[in-house]
Amino acid sequence: MTSDRVAHPIPETAYAVFGNPIKHSKSPAIHTAFADQCGDDITYRAVRVEIDEFELKATRFFQRGGGGLNVTLPFKERAFQLADESSDRANQARAANCLIPLPGGKLRADNTDGVGMIRDMVANHGWQLSGRQVLVLGAGGAARGVMHPLLMENPAQVIVANRTAERAQALAAQFSGHKVPVSGGGFESLQGQTFDLIINGTSASLDNEMVALPEITLTERCCCYDMMYGAEPTAFMRWAASKTPWAVSDGLGMLVEQAAESYFLWLGKRPNTRRVIQALRLQLSL
């Protein structure tokens, strides 16, 4: 996988994540750990931004010398629109979670969510994605952000399913030009189908709920991945475990891996993510 890296042009130490809500963000702890590893003297803050002030606050952040900005809900689409240029993966997602300053006061948008998920699956868990029959649950920003990197791994097929079938169909149509077949529909359309990779990109796990799925078959090598995470297994993970798949994981590793990709885009260094994931997992268990 390639990383549309842009050389960091401003020798500043201020970095941040903007979101609303943002109180429980783990990004400051993650990036502080990265900086300690790499010997970089940086500051990284989580900033709650009012809904109507994102563009103003982001622009001021970089005007004052900000070295890089992460963006979380609900501002990812607006971050993409704010930037002067964008990476292929941000263009595919039509959203950005990473803003990078360029010479002349311009901004570049990137989306590191998808590559973060793929690295967690492949590098951390040892999953093989090529040739898989893939089911993506959800058709919102989370699912859209991971589609392009997922397709680059050459699965056999990707089916997008959503409570509202039209949204799944629209997302599938956006990626219909790829060599990997992509289709979309409502949850009911999954009846009787078989999968060996299932990715939950819905927000149901935030409420400890599981989407209502018809009877589907998980192969003996099936892997199930929830983009969400918590101290306890999510409802999706519990559902997956009841189907006796080969492996089940939450998205904590994705969180750290997408942060590491942002760090690389800003500073040109790749931190050791494994020890940070382990530290966060320990904190969650306390």
Order of alpha helices (4+ residues) and beta strands (2+ residues): beta-alpha-beta-alpha-beta-alpha-beta-alpha-beta-beta-alpha-beta-alpha-beta-alpha-beta-beta-beta-alpha-beta-alpha-alpha
